[in-house]
Amino acid sequence: MKVIMTSPEDANDSSANLLESVAEILTAMSNVVAGDYATRLEEERFPPGHALRTLYHGINDMFGSLDVERQRVTAYEKELEEKLDMIEAQQAAIRELATPIIEVWDGVLCLPVVGVIDTVRSAEMTESLLGAIVARRARSAIIDITAIQVMDTGTADYFLRMAKSVRLLGAECLLTGVNPSIAQTIVHMGVDLGDIRTFRDLRSALASFDLRRTRSRR
């Protein structure tokens, strides 16, 4: 604890002593403003009942209250930071569960898409898929949209961008789970799927890999 002291002569109300006390109080307040909440005035150097002792005591009480409040705020900020870290970790876990990437074949990854696709989720899925392709050195990536019943222009664009990103890494991209309604929608919108191979379901896509492997052995 820092104690601000002056060299007392007589504890009286002389002008010089009063000015020194004022300077001492201002110095102590400056220390507290700078963050030193342990600063205290030496009230004991004045006799009981002295006006400056009463003043010092009141100021010390104020410093003590500020110190308690500062500790409370610090504890609250720490608790809040811990809760925010926990929420962030939970959100990351939810995103990971919402974007599962499964290795369904040697060098073949599958991304089952479930739920609503927006800009943020599309970016998260693309990032996760590209990261998995690099980490697992995958040659192919299957985007399975079996759970998607309706596809608009925006959703189609998300998948096209995802497929282009996959091809930039040197891997091929397949789209499975294309139902008749989505197929008609894609044609009606004039969406060019480019080099993306499409399949009715995941089983058909895996069968194509099996057929390809059989041919390569001949």
Stockholm file with secondary structure:
# STOCKHOLM 1.0

chainA/1-218         MKVIMTSPEDANDSSANLLESVAEILTAMSNVVAGDYATRLEEERFPPGHALRTLYHGINDMFGSLDVERQRVTAYEKELEEKLDMIEAQQAAIRELATPIIEVWDGVLCLPVVGVIDTVRSAEMTESLLGAIVARRARSAIIDITAIQVMDTGTADYFLRMAKSVRLLGAECLLTGVNPSIAQTIVHMGVDLGDIRTFRDLRSALASFDLRRTRSRR
#=GR chainA/1-218 SS CCEECCCCSCCSCCHHHHHHHHHHHHHHHHHHHTTCTTCEECGGGSCTTCHHHHHHHHHHHHHHHHHHHHHHHHHHHHHHHHHHHHHHHHHHHHHHHHSCCEEEETTEEEEECCSCCCHHHHHHHHHHHHHHHHHHTCSEEEEECTTCCCCCHHHHHHHHHHHHHHHHTTCEEEEECCCHHHHHHHHHHTCCCTTCEEESSHHHHHHHHHHHHHHHHC
#=GC SS_cons         CCEECCCCSCCSCCHHHHHHHHHHHHHHHHHHHTTCTTCEECGGGSCTTCHHHHHHHHHHHHHHHHHHHHHHHHHHHHHHHHHHHHHHHHHHHHHHHHSCCEEEETTEEEEECCSCCCHHHHHHHHHHHHHHHHHHTCSEEEEECTTCCCCCHHHHHHHHHHHHHHHHTTCEEEEECCCHHHHHHHHHHTCCCTTCEEESSHHHHHHHHHHHHHHHHC
//
